[in-house]
Amino acid sequence: MNVTSPVQVNQTLIPGLFDEIVRSHVIPLLCHACVYWPGRLISRAWQLAMEASIETLFLPISVDCSSLLVRLTHLHELNLGLGDGDYTPVLAQLTHLRTLHLGVNSYDYTTVLGQLTHLRTLHLGGNSHDCTTALGQLTHLHALYLGGNSHDYTTALGQLTHLHALYLNRNRHDYTTVLGQLTHLRTLHLGGNSHDYTTVLGQLTHLHALYLNYNSYDHTTVLSQLTHLRTLDLGWNNHDYTVVLGQLTHLRVMILGRERV
């Protein structure tokens, strides 16, 4: 069964066979793809999902699952990135949730987002809603994805001092002034970013992973200061880093063009 494609569950399945298919195929799919459920089988399918204590869920976009979602009390990761349902009342009750994907979801979750202080990873890439106030309250976040996001989160980022990973790929805002405050950063993604971060990068000497793919600035000087780097992406970059690469003795993964070295 192809886990990258939606699955249509047949309503005429023999009793017992349906349970087996859900356990062996559909529950794993909940982590990776949208499952289109016929109404007659949805209750049984979710009952089996709860029995399996799934911790990662890619929510079906064709069914309102609010009443069942709140019963998944051990859920650690929830993907609403493509969802078309409003789960605002439910989110605050998922107290074990650690990772939330909002992506291009059309609903505004800013009111409830600030209550999810237990979150450690938040995906807002491509999200159209301004989550500035809510983000400032999520002071325990470890990873934040802002790739392709159109809002300026400079103020909020200044409060997220525990961030370990920040993704600013294809982000149009300049976060130069705030990046130097994020001293716990280990992963920084600046791929496709149009701003010059060469100066502030020199302050992030504990970085382990740096992504500069599709970046037009020359980082030769600053890279020599980032001696703890283990992963470096210079894909589709026009500058010659031959000299400085010899100084990065801890590198384990290096990406040049489409190749990993």
C-alpha positions in Angstrom: 0.0 0.0 0.0 1.4 3.4 -1.0 1.7 5.5 2.1 2.0 8.7 0.1 -1.4 8.5 -1.4 -4.9 8.9 0.2 -6.6 5.6 1.0 -10.3 4.9 0.3 -11.6 2.3 2.8 -14.2 0.0 1.2 -17.5 -0.1 3.1 -18.3 -3.7 2.1 -15.3 -5.3 3.9 -16.0 -8.5 5.7 -16.3 -8.0 9.6 -13.0 -8.8 11.2 -11.1 -8.2 8.0 -11.7 -4.5 8.4 -10.1 -4.5 11.9 -7.1 -6.3 10.6 -6.6 -3.9 7.7 -6.9 -0.9 10.0 -4.4 -2.3 12.4 -1.8 -3.3 9.8 -2.2 -0.5 7.2 -4.5 2.4 8.1 -3.1 3.2 11.6 0.5 3.5 10.2 -0.9 5.7 7.4 -2.3 8.1 10.0 1.3 9.3 10.5 1.9 10.0 6.8 -1.2 10.6 4.7 -4.8 11.6 4.6 -7.3 8.8 5.0 -10.8 9.2 3.6 -13.2 7.4 5.8 -16.8 6.3 4.9 -19.1 7.4 7.7 -20.2 3.9 8.6 -16.7 2.7 9.5 -15.2 5.8 11.1 -16.1 5.0 14.7 -14.6 1.5 14.6 -11.5 2.7 12.9 -10.9 5.4 15.5 -11.6 2.9 18.3 -8.8 0.7 16.9 -6.5 3.7 16.6 -7.1 4.5 20.3 -6.4 0.9 21.3 -3.1 1.2 19.5 -2.3 4.3 21.5 -0.9 6.1 18.4 1.3 9.1 19.2 1.5 10.7 15.7 -1.5 11.7 13.7 -2.0 13.2 10.2 -5.6 14.2 10.6 -8.1 13.2 7.8 -9.2 16.3 5.9 -12.6 15.0 4.9 -14.1 14.3 8.3 -14.7 16.4 11.5 -12.9 14.2 14.1 -13.1 16.6 17.1 -15.0 14.3 19.4 -12.7 11.4 18.8 -9.4 13.4 18.7 -9.8 14.6 22.3 -9.8 10.9 23.3 -6.3 10.3 21.9 -4.9 11.5 25.2 -1.3 10.2 24.5 -1.0 12.0 21.2 2.5 13.6 20.8 2.3 14.9 17.3 -0.6 16.3 15.3 -0.5 17.4 11.7 -3.2 19.9 10.7 -1.2 21.4 7.9 -3.7 20.5 5.2 -6.8 20.3 7.4 -10.1 22.0 6.7 -11.7 21.6 10.1 -11.6 23.9 13.2 -10.1 22.0 16.2 -9.6 25.1 18.4 -11.7 23.7 21.4 -9.8 20.3 21.2 -6.2 21.5 21.0 -6.0 22.9 24.6 -7.0 19.4 25.9 -4.2 17.6 24.2 -1.8 18.0 27.2 0.8 15.5 25.9 1.1 17.2 22.5 4.8 18.0 21.8 4.7 18.7 18.0 2.1 20.6 16.0 1.9 21.2 12.3 -0.3 24.1 11.2 1.2 24.7 7.8 -1.3 26.2 5.3 -4.3 25.4 7.6 -6.9 28.1 6.9 -8.2 28.3 10.5 -6.9 30.8 13.0 -5.5 29.0 16.0 -3.8 32.0 17.6 -6.1 32.1 20.6 -5.4 28.5 21.7 -1.8 28.3 20.5 -0.5 30.3 23.5 -2.0 27.8 25.8 0.1 24.9 24.4 3.1 25.7 26.6 4.1 22.0 26.5 4.9 22.2 22.8 8.5 21.6 21.8 8.1 21.8 18.0 5.9 24.1 16.0 5.5 24.2 12.2 4.1 27.5 10.8 5.7 27.3 7.4 3.3 28.9 4.9 0.7 29.8 7.6 -1.2 33.0 6.9 -2.2 33.9 10.4 -0.1 36.2 12.7 0.9 34.2 15.7 3.2 36.8 17.3 1.5 37.0 20.6 1.0 33.2 21.0 4.6 32.5 20.0 5.9 34.8 22.8 4.2 32.5 25.3 5.8 29.3 24.0 9.0 29.9 25.8 9.9 26.2 25.9 9.9 25.6 22.2 12.9 23.7 20.9 12.2 23.9 17.1 10.3 26.4 15.1 9.6 26.2 11.4 8.9 29.6 9.7 9.9 28.7 6.1 7.8 30.7 3.6 6.0 32.5 6.4 5.0 36.1 5.6 4.8 37.5 9.1 7.5 39.2 11.0 8.3 37.3 14.3 11.3 39.3 15.4 9.7 40.3 18.8 8.5 36.8 19.5 11.8 35.2 18.6 13.6 37.3 21.2 11.6 35.5 23.9 12.3 32.0 22.6 15.8 31.7 24.1 15.6 27.9 24.4 15.3 27.3 20.6 17.6 24.6 19.4 16.4 24.6 15.7 15.1 27.5 13.6 14.0 27.2 10.0 14.0 30.6 8.1 14.2 29.1 4.6 12.5 31.3 2.0 11.6 33.8 4.7 11.5 37.4 3.6 12.0 39.1 7.0 15.4 40.2 8.4 16.1 38.5 11.8 19.6 39.8 12.1 19.0 41.7 15.3 17.4 38.7 17.2 19.5 35.7 16.0 22.5 36.7 18.1 20.3 36.2 21.2 19.5 32.6 20.4 22.6 31.1 22.0 21.1 27.6 22.3 20.6 27.2 18.5 22.2 24.1 17.1 20.4 24.0 13.7 19.7 27.0 11.5 18.2 26.9 8.0 18.8 30.0 5.8 18.2 28.3 2.5 16.7 30.6 -0.1 16.9 33.5 2.3 17.6 37.0 0.8 19.1 38.6 3.9 22.8 38.9 4.9 23.4 37.0 8.1 27.2 36.8 7.8 27.9 39.0 10.7 25.5 37.5 13.2 26.4 33.9 12.3 29.8 34.6 13.9 28.0 34.8 17.3 26.4 31.3 16.9 29.6 29.4 17.5 27.7 26.3 18.8 25.8 25.6 15.6 25.9 21.9 14.6 23.9 22.2 11.3 23.8 25.2 8.9 21.8 25.3 5.7 22.9 28.0 3.2 21.6 26.4 0.0 20.4 29.0 -2.6 22.0 31.7 -0.6 23.8 34.4 -2.5 26.1 35.8 0.2 29.8 34.9 0.8 30.1 33.2 4.1 33.8 32.3 3.8 35.0 34.3 6.8 32.3 33.4 9.2 32.3 29.7 8.4 35.9 29.4 9.7 34.5 30.5 13.2 31.8 27.7 13.2 34.2 24.9 14.2 31.5 22.7 15.7 29.5 22.3 12.5 28.7 18.7 11.6 26.2 19.4 8.8 26.7 22.1 6.1 24.5 22.6 3.1 26.1 24.8 0.4 23.9 23.5 -2.4 23.4 25.7 -5.4 25.8 28.3 -4.0 28.1 30.2 -6.3 31.0 30.9 -3.8 34.2 28.9 -3.5 34.6 27.5 0.1 37.4 25.2 -0.7 39.9 26.8 1.8 37.5 27.2 4.7 36.1 23.7 4.4 39.4 22.2 5.4 39.1 24.0 8.8 35.7 22.4 9.6 37.2 19.2 11.0 33.9 18.0 12.7 31.9 18.0 9.5 30.0 14.7 8.9 27.6 15.8 6.2 28.3 18.3 3.5 25.9 19.1 0.6 27.2 20.6 -2.6 24.7 21.0 -5.3 22.5 17.8 -5.1 25.3 15.7 -3.7 26.0 14.8 -0.1 29.7 14.3 0.8 
